[in-house]
Amino acid sequence: MLFTPGMVVRGVIECSARVFWVLGDRADGPEDLLVRGYLEELLSAEEAKKAAGRLGGKSTDLYKQLDNTYRNLKAEIAGRFPGTTLDGLSRWMLGGQTLAKPGEAVTSMYGLLKKHAGSMVTSKISEGIYDYLSNVTHPTLYPTRDLREWVPSSDHPDELVAILHVETDFVERQTAAAVLAYYNALSYVTSFFGWSTDIHDQLTEAIDRLLPGALQNPKVAPAVPSGGPIA
């Protein structure tokens, strides 16, 4: 209960950020989105075959199938984008773009929210948010120490004992960060495809009930559905 929230929040924010990274800015052309989509597909295909090879060995049918999928995808990319080189793809470069690392995608997401939705989260703050969530997820010492409070022992008042604790407000702020990242990504996708906002509006109402005040003025982002991207 004490350690899980940060890990879950990081995962939600990372996934939401990938959505923003692929769709990009409103000024981006279809070719830009296609490049980023292919880079994500290539990463997925490579990771799939890598995991299969390490788990079951490269002689298994599953690995051979996934390796074939990976090779076919690379061939498709080369055919779709003339001038593509194996060296460029090995460095995750395609069409003048480079696959964003998880932290870079998070910073990019908050940058778009700042630009189009008046977010107060700066680039530096977004980096700090991701740094902290990464430290909570990894075996880094200071987040663990921050969860401990030293108090006098009930049996031996002259001795101190450590108790684990977490403030409710801290958990609520982490929850809001994850909910809003997902909400923003859903808003962006809904707007991009021109889908009905009925379900989206229901989510907006639910967030307003459970996290009063978490959603800012929806009118700051008129190009997205009602209750659009919020920082």
Buried (B, 14 or more C-beta within 10 A) or exposed (E): EEEEBBEBBBEBBBBBBBBBBBBBEEEEEEEBBBBBEBBBBBEEBBEBBBEBBEEEEEEEEBBBEBBEBBEEBBEEBBEEBEEBEEEBBEEBBBBEBBBBEBBBBBBBBBBBBBEBBBBEBEEEBBBEBBEBBBBBBEEEEEBBEEBEEEEEEEEEEEEEEEEEEBEEEEBBEBBBBBBBBBBBBBBBBBBBEEEEBEEBEEBBEEBEEEBEEBBBEBEBBEEBBEBBBBB
